[in-house]
Amino acid sequence: MISAVTVAIIAILVVSIVYSAVRILREYERGVVFTLGRYTGTKGPGFFLLVPMVQQMVRIDLRVVVDEVPPQDVISRDNVSVKVNAVIYFRVVDAERAVIQVSNYLAATSQLAQTTLRWVLGKHNLDDMLAERDKLNADIQDVLQADRSLGHQSLQR
């Protein structure tokens, strides 16, 4: 005959296993699932189950991220030192690639923004920087779009 204590322990174990298996992702989240360390799919949004201790999940937020670029010291084409700051807006489009192919996509995006800002502004004179912000923004976007297409091509190889 099974004692009440044994039944209670078994019930607690079953409830804890079921609780650790249940996952619920919001509409703006995706879960990158690994089974024994290998990528097995992307889940979400909604309710799903994971096999405890066999499957693991990394949550990725697909909403727009607003990140402040630290002030950058830039030397313009006419050798004037300028301190600039910026704000970047970005969002994850492919959760699988953000987890598997980039170690830390938040830091990588910030570093890319800083480098691009210094590079583009370094090609312009101080007068251009002050008078033609729209042109500078367009130049930065062009560089980032070219970078994005090159990165996409190199990741496919």
N, C-alpha and C positions, 0 to 999 in steps of 0.2 A: 504494500500500500504506500502511495506517495504522500508525503507529509505536506501540510499547507505552506511551509517555508520553501520547500522545493518547487512547488507550483508557483509561488510568488516570484522566486528567482528566475524561473524559466519565462514567466510572463514579462518580467522586467527586461530580460535579454531580448525577447522577441520584439517588444515595443521599441527598444533602443536600436535594434537592427533596422526595423521598418522606418523609424524616424531618420536614421542616417542615410537611408536609401532614397527618400523622397526629396525631390528638388522642384522648386517653383521659380521660374524666371519671369520677370516683368516684360512688358511689351518692348521696351528699349534695351533689353539685355539678350545676349546669346551665351551659351555655354559650350566651350570647346572641350570635348570629352576624350580622355585617354584611357585605354584599357591595357593594364599592365605596361604602361609607359608608351604605348603606340597610339597615334591619333586614330580615333574610330568614328568621329563625326562631330557635327555642330548641332546643338539642340536649342530649342526655345522659340518663342516664348511659351509659357504655360507650365503644365505639370508633367513630370516624367520621373522615372526611377533609375537609380544607378546601383550597380552591384557593390555593396560595401567592401572595402579593402582590395577590390579588383579594378574598379573604375574610379577615376578622379576627374574633376571638372574645374576649368578656369573660367570665371565670369568675365565677360567683356561688355562694357557699356557702349552703346552705339549712339548716344546723344552727342551733341556738339560740345567740344571741350574748349574752354576759353583759358588761354595761358599767356601770362605776361612774359615777354622776352626781357631779360635783364638789360640794363643800359649798356650800350655797346660804344666803345671808342672807335671811330672810323676816321681814316685819313682820306680826304676827298682827292679828286684828281689834281686839284690845284694846291695840294699839300696843306690843307687846313684841317686841324683836328676838330672833330665834331662828336658830341655825345648824343646818341639817339636811343630811343626806346620804342618798343612796338608791342602789339598784342596780336596773337594768332588765334584763329578759330579753325578747328578741324574736327573731324569725326572719323571713327573707324568704319570702313565699308565692308571689309572682309575680316571677320573675327579669327578665322583659322590662320590666315597669314600674319595677323597682328601678334598671335601667340607663338606660332611655330617658327616664323622666319625672322622675327625681330626680338632681341633680348628684352629690351625695355622701350616700347614704342613711344611712350610719353617723353622720355629723355631724348630719344632719337629725333623726334619731331622738333623739340626745342632746339637741339643742336643744329639741325638743318635750317631752321628759321634764323638763328643767329649768324650762321655762316653765309646764308643767302643775303641777309640784310647788309652785312659788311661788304660782301663782294659787289653787290649792285650799287650801293652808295659810293663805294670806292671808285667807281667808273665815272662819276658825275662831279661837276664843279659845285662849290658851295651855293652859288647863285641858282643853279638848277634845282638843288635840294630844297631851297627856300621857295622857289617860284612854281615848280612843277611837281607837286606831290602826286597828282593823278598819274603822270607819266612814270614816276618812280614806282608807284603801286602796280601799274601795268607791267613794268619791267620785272618786278619781283614775282608777279603771278606767272609771267612767261617762263622765268627760270624754274619755278616750282612745277609747272606743268611739264616742261621738258624733262626735269628730274623724275617726275612721276612716271612718265612713259618709258624712260630709260630703266628705271628701277623695275618696272613691270616686265620689261623684256629680259633683263638679266635674271630675274627670279624664275622665269619660265625655262631657262636653259638647264 
